[in-house]
Structures are given as C-alpha cells and as structure tokens.
Amino acid sequence: MFNAIDRLRAVSAPVDHVAIAERISATIHVLEWSLQRRDDARHGAATQALGALREAWLSLPVPRN
C-alpha cells in the first residue's frame, strides 16, 4: 500500500486521491489490529469505514493528464 501511495505522489496525483489512499492504508492497519486483538466492535467499524472509503475512491473523477 505504501508503494501505491508513493506512486500517487510521484505522478502528482490530485491531493484528494492521495488523502483517500492514506486513509485506506490506515484503516487496513486498524482492521488487521482488530483481527489480531479479536475486537469485534473495532473490526466492524473498520470494515464499514473501508466500505465508505471504497465509495469515496470510486466517486473521484479520473484525472486527465
């Protein structure tokens, strides 16, 4: 995931694309942590957050370069 974020920055992707990618990365870490800790509440919240981030990512306009 870090490579993807670095690549977005390298190609001067729009700031909102980079921001959502960073939030996706952080949320994946929360999801992994919640699975390791067997924290069902946090796991559910992270899963919902990833769903919302997916929708936000898919709604972004495709950059035209």
C-alpha positions, 0 to 999 in steps of 0.5 A: 500500500505504501508503494501505491501511495508513493506512486500517487505522489510521484505522478502528482496525483490530485491531493484528494486521491492521495488523502483517500489512499492514506486513509485506506492504508490506515484503516487496513492497519486498524482492521488487521489490529482488530483481527489480531486483538479479536475486537469485534466492535473495532473490526466492524467499524473498520470494515464499514469505514473501508466500505465508505472509503471504497465509495469515496475512491470510486466517486473521484473523477479520473484525472486527465493528464 
